[in-house]
Amino acid sequence: MVQEQAPQNVSLQFEDVHQQNESYIVGMWTFLVTEIMFFGAVFATYLVYRVANHTAFWEAHLRLDIPLGFINTCVLLTSSLTMALTVHYAQRQMPKQQLLWLSVTMALAMAFLVVKGFEYHHKYVEGLIPGPNFRFEPAEYFRPAQLFFSLYFAMTGLHALHVLIGVLVMAVMAVLIAIRHSSVQDFIPVELVGLYWHFVDIVWIFLFPLLYLIPR
């Protein structure tokens, strides 16, 4: 049985709760648009260099661990589902279920970071960290391969940073839900966090094929 939604607190600068919620949502979408522009520029840079060094990039991408990348893809896709369930139960004012699925989402996000950490460690052991100790064969692809891994670490590192930020925000949200704070008495804050998390997942959906699944 759907419980009645608790009354929302309206800040002084808003006329009513509908205007307040609309402002929150528009603000979040504006933020996400700036993030899309940022990642779009990074993707465009990668694609330009990939076209110019296609063979070398193809050779370099063979050093990536596709199974680990695929595992992380499945982890993030699952986390999108659990986040959707979190929002679903937030809309129905069911804090226990909401907190459960938010915790599962955080656990999946941490699993993603752990897998990515193992992957970075493998690249360190193999000497594929750009810098004076970088090693790559064949030698004629040394410079473009170093460029590939520079872009790889920059792009996946930026994404991992966004994942970490998402975990921290979800942790704060979980505490507020657990103590029944007035700021999370309605579903809008959770929905905004969900929008951010789905954006993070979508970015990885583009990163995985661009970096790991380069065709010959």
C-alpha positions in Angstrom: 0.0 0.0 0.0 1.5 3.4 -1.0 2.0 5.7 1.9 1.1 9.3 1.7 4.0 11.6 0.9 5.1 13.8 3.9 4.7 17.5 3.5 7.8 19.2 2.1 9.6 22.2 3.5 9.6 25.1 1.1 12.5 27.5 1.2 11.8 31.2 1.5 12.9 32.0 -2.1 10.3 29.7 -3.6 6.5 30.4 -3.8 5.5 26.7 -3.5 6.9 23.2 -3.4 6.4 22.7 -7.2 8.5 25.7 -8.0 11.1 24.5 -5.6 11.3 21.0 -7.1 11.4 22.3 -10.6 14.3 24.6 -9.6 16.2 21.7 -8.1 15.7 19.5 -11.2 16.6 22.3 -13.7 19.7 23.0 -11.6 20.8 19.4 -11.7 20.2 19.1 -15.4 22.2 22.3 -16.0 25.1 20.8 -14.0 24.9 17.5 -16.0 25.0 19.5 -19.3 28.2 21.1 -18.2 29.6 17.6 -17.3 28.5 16.4 -20.8 30.3 19.3 -22.4 33.4 18.5 -20.3 33.5 14.8 -21.2 32.5 15.5 -24.7 35.7 17.6 -25.2 37.7 14.7 -23.7 36.1 12.2 -26.0 36.7 14.4 -29.0 40.4 14.7 -28.1 40.7 11.0 -27.8 38.9 10.4 -31.2 41.2 12.8 -33.0 44.3 11.1 -31.8 42.8 7.7 -32.4 42.1 8.5 -36.1 45.6 9.8 -36.5 47.2 6.8 -34.8 44.7 4.0 -35.4 47.1 1.1 -35.8 49.2 2.1 -32.7 46.1 2.6 -30.6 44.8 -0.8 -31.7 48.1 -2.4 -30.6 48.0 -0.5 -27.3 44.4 -1.4 -26.5 45.4 -5.1 -26.7 47.2 -4.5 -23.3 43.9 -3.6 -21.6 42.1 -6.2 -19.6 38.7 -6.6 -21.5 37.3 -9.2 -19.0 37.8 -6.7 -16.1 36.3 -3.9 -18.1 33.3 -6.1 -18.9 32.9 -7.0 -15.3 32.9 -3.3 -14.4 30.4 -2.6 -17.1 28.0 -5.2 -15.6 28.6 -3.8 -12.1 27.7 -0.3 -13.2 24.6 -1.4 -15.2 23.4 -3.3 -12.1 24.0 -0.2 -10.0 21.8 1.8 -12.3 19.0 -0.7 -11.5 19.6 -0.5 -7.8 19.6 3.2 -7.9 16.3 3.2 -9.8 14.9 1.0 -7.1 16.1 3.5 -4.5 14.2 6.3 -6.2 11.2 4.0 -6.6 11.0 3.4 -2.8 11.8 7.0 -2.0 8.7 8.1 -4.0 6.7 5.7 -1.9 8.1 6.9 1.4 9.6 3.5 2.3 12.9 4.4 4.0 14.0 0.9 5.0 13.8 -0.4 1.4 15.2 2.9 0.1 18.2 2.6 2.5 18.7 -1.0 1.5 19.0 -0.4 -2.2 21.0 2.8 -1.8 23.5 0.7 0.3 23.6 -1.9 -2.5 24.3 0.8 -5.0 27.2 2.1 -2.9 28.6 -1.4 -2.6 28.5 -1.9 -6.3 30.2 1.5 -6.8 33.0 0.5 -4.4 33.3 -2.8 -6.3 33.8 -0.9 -9.5 36.6 1.2 -7.9 38.3 -2.0 -6.5 38.3 -3.7 -9.9 39.6 -0.5 -11.5 42.4 -0.4 -8.8 43.4 -4.0 -9.7 43.5 -3.0 -13.4 45.7 0.1 -12.7 48.0 -2.1 -10.6 48.4 -4.5 -13.5 49.3 -1.6 -15.8 51.9 -0.5 -13.3 53.5 -4.0 -13.1 53.6 -4.1 -16.9 55.3 -0.8 -17.2 52.4 0.9 -19.0 52.2 4.0 -16.8 53.2 6.9 -19.0 56.5 8.4 -17.9 60.2 7.6 -17.8 59.5 3.9 -17.0 57.0 3.3 -19.8 57.7 0.2 -21.8 56.0 -0.9 -25.0 56.8 -3.2 -27.9 57.0 -2.9 -30.9 59.2 0.2 -30.6 57.7 2.0 -33.6 54.5 2.4 -31.7 56.2 3.6 -28.5 55.1 7.3 -28.6 51.5 6.8 -29.8 51.1 4.0 -27.3 52.2 6.2 -24.5 49.7 8.8 -25.8 47.0 6.1 -25.7 47.7 5.2 -22.1 47.9 8.8 -21.1 44.4 9.3 -22.5 43.3 6.0 -21.0 44.4 7.0 -17.5 43.1 10.5 -17.8 39.6 9.4 -19.0 39.1 6.5 -16.7 40.7 8.4 -13.8 38.2 11.3 -14.3 35.4 8.8 -14.4 36.6 7.0 -11.3 36.7 10.4 -9.5 33.1 10.9 -10.4 32.3 7.5 -9.1 34.0 8.3 -5.8 32.1 11.6 -5.6 28.9 9.6 -6.2 29.8 7.2 -3.3 30.4 10.1 -0.9 27.2 11.8 -1.9 25.2 8.5 -1.5 26.9 8.0 1.9 25.7 11.4 3.1 22.2 10.6 1.7 22.2 7.3 3.5 22.9 8.9 6.8 20.2 11.5 6.3 17.7 8.7 5.4 18.7 6.7 8.4 18.1 9.5 10.9 14.9 10.6 9.0 16.3 14.1 8.4 13.8 16.6 7.1 15.8 17.4 4.0 15.1 13.9 2.6 11.5 13.6 3.6 10.5 13.6 0.0 12.0 11.9 -3.1 13.5 14.8 -4.9 17.0 14.8 -3.3 17.3 11.0 -4.0 16.1 11.5 -7.5 18.7 14.2 -8.1 21.4 11.8 -6.8 20.0 9.1 -9.1 20.3 11.4 -12.1 23.9 12.0 -11.4 24.6 8.3 -10.9 22.9 7.4 -14.2 25.1 10.0 -15.9 28.2 8.4 -14.4 27.0 5.0 -15.7 26.3 6.4 -19.2 29.8 7.9 -19.4 31.3 4.4 -18.8 29.0 2.9 -21.4 30.9 5.2 -23.9 34.3 4.7 -22.4 34.3 0.9 -22.5 33.9 0.4 -26.2 36.0 3.5 -27.1 39.0 2.2 -25.1 38.6 -1.6 -24.8 36.8 -2.6 -28.0 38.8 -0.9 -30.7 38.3 -2.7 -34.1 41.3 -3.4 -36.3 
